[in-house]
Amino acid sequence: MKMRVLSLAAGAVLAATLIAAGPGQPAYAAPVTITPGTVWNDTAGNRIQAHGEGITKVGGVYYWLGEDKTNGSPFQNIRCYSSTDLKNWTFVANVLTRQASGDLGPNRVVERPHVIFNASTGLYVMYMHIDSSSYSERKAGVATSSSVCGSYTYRGSFKPLGHDSLDDNLFLDGGTGYFISEDRTNTKLQIYQLSADFLSVTALVATLNQYEAPAMLKIGGTYYLFGSHLTGWSTNDNQYTTATSIAGGWSSWRSFAPSGTNTCNSQTTAILPVAGSSTTSYLFLGDRWNSSNLGDSRYVWQPLSISGTTVSMSCQASWTVDTATGAVGTGGGGGTGTSIIRGVGSNRCLDVPNSSTTDGTQLQIFDCNGGANQTWTLNSAKQLLVYGNKCLDVAGQSTTAGAKVEIWTCNGGANQQWNINSNGTITGVQSGLCLDVTSGATANGTKVEMWTCNGGSNQAWVRS
């Protein structure tokens, strides 16, 4: 995201090296379920810390590199995890770690690490945003390693052709490398060509309108460039542009996620192709930043639908991916799974006040924070559960507009059953009324009730 006293590198692009799988590579697992926005642990049971991420594929293994935010914003480590199925991730190493002084020293900004492979030198080359805690330096840093998840040698930092460099990414097109970064001073997004060894910038190839969190993809002869508006820690409706040449002819920017969902309440970090035996799917990788606790920022990954120059994405509560075949499966926004429930009109979450577990506590909207009191699970019985044992409930089994919406011990009643509809509404099975933010208000603490469905944004919700 933007320049701020406590940083966040926003924007990442896929740096994927596709190498034929060799002997001894781990086998792919069966199809797995991805649940965006929940806490993701590695195979040792520890929370994955790899924010502002990029994923590089080598042989049959995916390597996820990103920022360690365990202790907040200042640089700690760049971590690397490995997986064959995109769900079960094993921590491999801290490939860059804090040093006593210099660019990687205490209280430094090191964000958005992305890696591409240089076939001529045999080195993996990492670029990242390097800065002071006040964001006054705005430089690009470079490091190299002989293996994707090995120890990286830091080679220093610079301003590409004298320009500021904040949010950044890399893109490999054949054997040519490109560096993409936000130039804050000139309010532009710049695309640079890298030198033959990828260690420096040789030319400014294209200048676009200012976006951060850049991520580039190429399918056939079409380039797709994704980016985020500048709204601080807050999410927004990210956009994309297309062209048939990196150097120019970029289309107007347009949204790809449902309007008002703030990109499923996340920010672009990378676009990942998943190439398998039957098809190639494309995944959006995003971060949902928690500014009050960066270590608890969540990963939001969703399948993309791409047809020609049109890209779209829905906000799935859960979905499946099979890395062996390349296929993804989606159950629609109404599918079972665990998620937050965010009001489109307010951009605030369905919330149990003060994390109460008392039957009869009326629901409200409140700033989204990923807490247990904002985490809802839709099960096959059409119940929406919080804390695992309390149900979203219409008080007194009322079917009258204005009825109180509360939590109550799950009992199987029809007043605890809900339909998640494709138009964004959530309706009570018993009453047919809509889950509604009272009077269309958007302030923290506004009560939630049942009301006659009217198409208002205070009755539209996104699960993500």
Secondary structure as the mmCIF struct_conf table of DSSP 4:
data_model
#
loop_
_struct_conf.conf_type_id
_struct_conf.id
_struct_conf.beg_label_comp_id
_struct_conf.beg_label_asym_id
_struct_conf.beg_label_seq_id
_struct_conf.end_label_comp_id
_struct_conf.end_label_asym_id
_struct_conf.end_label_seq_id
BEND BEND1 VAL A 5 LEU A 6
STRN STRN1 GLY A 11 GLY A 11
TURN_TY1_P TURN_TY1_P1 PRO A 23 GLY A 24
HELX_LH_PP_P HELX_LH_PP_P1 GLN A 25 TYR A 28
BEND BEND2 ALA A 30 ALA A 30
STRN STRN2 VAL A 32 ILE A 34
TURN_TY1_P TURN_TY1_P2 PRO A 36 GLY A 37
BEND BEND3 THR A 38 THR A 38
STRN STRN3 ASN A 41 ASN A 41
TURN_TY1_P TURN_TY1_P3 THR A 43 ALA A 44
BEND BEND4 GLY A 45 GLY A 45
HELX_LH_PP_P HELX_LH_PP_P2 ASN A 46 ASN A 46
STRN STRN4 ARG A 47 ARG A 47
HELX_LH_PP_P HELX_LH_PP_P3 ILE A 48 ILE A 48
STRN STRN5 HIS A 51 VAL A 58
TURN_TY1_P TURN_TY1_P4 GLY A 59 GLY A 60
STRN STRN6 VAL A 61 GLU A 67
TURN_TY1_P TURN_TY1_P5 THR A 70 ASN A 71
BEND BEND5 SER A 73 PRO A 74
STRN STRN7 ASN A 77 SER A 83
BEND BEND6 THR A 84 ASN A 88
STRN STRN8 THR A 90 THR A 97
BEND BEND7 ALA A 100 GLY A 102
TURN_TY1_P TURN_TY1_P6 ASP A 103 LEU A 104
BEND BEND8 GLY A 105 GLY A 105
TURN_TY1_P TURN_TY1_P7 PRO A 106 ASN A 107
STRN STRN9 VAL A 109 ASN A 118
TURN_TY1_P TURN_TY1_P8 ALA A 119 GLY A 122
STRN STRN10 LEU A 123 ASP A 131
TURN_TY1_P TURN_TY1_P9 SER A 133 SER A 134
BEND BEND9 TYR A 135 TYR A 135
BEND BEND10 GLU A 137 GLU A 137
STRN STRN11 LYS A 139 SER A 145
BEND BEND11 SER A 146 SER A 147
TURN_TY1_P TURN_TY1_P10 VAL A 148 CYS A 149
BEND BEND12 GLY A 150 GLY A 150
HELX_LH_PP_P HELX_LH_PP_P4 SER A 151 TYR A 152
STRN STRN12 THR A 153 PHE A 158
HELX_RH_3T_P HELX_RH_3T_P1 PRO A 160 GLY A 162
BEND BEND13 ASP A 167 ASP A 167
STRN STRN13 ASP A 168 ASP A 173
TURN_TY1_P TURN_TY1_P11 GLY A 174 GLY A 175
STRN STRN14 THR A 176 ASP A 183
TURN_TY1_P TURN_TY1_P12 ARG A 184 THR A 187
STRN STRN15 LYS A 188 LEU A 194
HELX_LH_PP_P HELX_LH_PP_P5 SER A 195 SER A 195
TURN_TY1_P TURN_TY1_P13 ALA A 196 ASP A 197
BEND BEND14 PHE A 198 SER A 200
STRN STRN16 VAL A 201 ASN A 209
STRN STRN17 GLU A 212 ILE A 219
TURN_TY1_P TURN_TY1_P14 GLY A 220 GLY A 221
STRN STRN18 THR A 222 SER A 228
TURN_TY1_P TURN_TY1_P15 GLY A 232 TRP A 233
BEND BEND15 SER A 234 SER A 234
STRN STRN19 GLN A 239 ALA A 243
BEND BEND16 THR A 244 THR A 244
STRN STRN20 SER A 245 SER A 245
TURN_TY1_P TURN_TY1_P16 ILE A 246 ALA A 247
STRN STRN21 GLY A 248 GLY A 248
HELX_LH_PP_P HELX_LH_PP_P6 TRP A 250 TRP A 253
STRN STRN22 ARG A 254 SER A 255
BEND BEND17 ALA A 257 ALA A 257
HELX_LH_PP_P HELX_LH_PP_P7 PRO A 258 PRO A 258
TURN_TY1_P TURN_TY1_P17 SER A 259 GLY A 260
BEND BEND18 THR A 261 THR A 261
HELX_RH_AL_P HELX_RH_AL_P1 ASN A 262 ASN A 265
STRN STRN23 GLN A 267 ALA A 275
BEND BEND19 SER A 277 SER A 278
STRN STRN24 THR A 280 ARG A 288
TURN_TY1_P TURN_TY1_P18 SER A 291 SER A 292
HELX_RH_3T_P HELX_RH_3T_P2 LEU A 294 ASP A 296
STRN STRN25 ARG A 298 SER A 307
TURN_TY1_P TURN_TY1_P19 GLY A 308 THR A 309
STRN STRN26 THR A 310 SER A 312
BEND BEND20 ALA A 317 ALA A 317
STRN STRN27 TRP A 319 ASP A 322
TURN_TY1_P TURN_TY1_P20 THR A 323 GLY A 326
STRN STRN28 ALA A 327 THR A 330
TURN_TY1_P TURN_TY1_P21 GLY A 333 GLY A 334
BEND BEND21 GLY A 335 THR A 336
STRN STRN29 GLY A 337 SER A 339
STRN STRN30 ILE A 341 GLY A 343
TURN_TY1_P TURN_TY1_P22 VAL A 344 SER A 346
STRN STRN31 CYS A 349 ASP A 351
HELX_RH_3T_P HELX_RH_3T_P3 PRO A 353 SER A 355
TURN_TY1_P TURN_TY1_P23 ASP A 359 GLY A 360
HELX_LH_PP_P HELX_LH_PP_P8 THR A 361 THR A 361
STRN STRN32 GLN A 362 GLN A 362
HELX_LH_PP_P HELX_LH_PP_P9 LEU A 363 LEU A 363
STRN STRN33 GLN A 364 PHE A 366
HELX_RH_3T_P HELX_RH_3T_P4 ALA A 372 GLN A 374
STRN STRN34 TRP A 376 LEU A 378
TURN_TY1_P TURN_TY1_P24 SER A 380 ALA A 381
BEND BEND22 LYS A 382 LYS A 382
STRN STRN35 LEU A 384 VAL A 386
TURN_TY1_P TURN_TY1_P25 TYR A 387 ASN A 389
STRN STRN36 LYS A 390 VAL A 394
HELX_RH_3T_P HELX_RH_3T_P5 ALA A 395 GLN A 397
BEND BEND23 THR A 400 THR A 400
TURN_TY1_P TURN_TY1_P26 ALA A 401 GLY A 402
STRN STRN37 LYS A 404 LYS A 404
STRN STRN38 VAL A 405 THR A 409
HELX_RH_3T_P HELX_RH_3T_P6 ALA A 414 GLN A 416
STRN STRN39 TRP A 418 ILE A 420
TURN_TY1_P TURN_TY1_P27 SER A 422 ASN A 423
BEND BEND24 GLY A 424 GLY A 424
STRN STRN40 ILE A 426 GLY A 428
TURN_TY1_P TURN_TY1_P28 VAL A 429 SER A 431
HELX_LH_PP_P HELX_LH_PP_P10 LEU A 433 LEU A 433
STRN STRN41 CYS A 434 VAL A 437
HELX_RH_3T_P HELX_RH_3T_P7 THR A 438 GLY A 440
BEND BEND25 ALA A 443 ALA A 443
TURN_TY1_P TURN_TY1_P29 ASN A 444 GLY A 445
STRN STRN42 LYS A 447 LYS A 447
STRN STRN43 VAL A 448 TRP A 451
HELX_RH_3T_P HELX_RH_3T_P8 SER A 457 GLN A 459
STRN STRN44 TRP A 461 ARG A 463
#
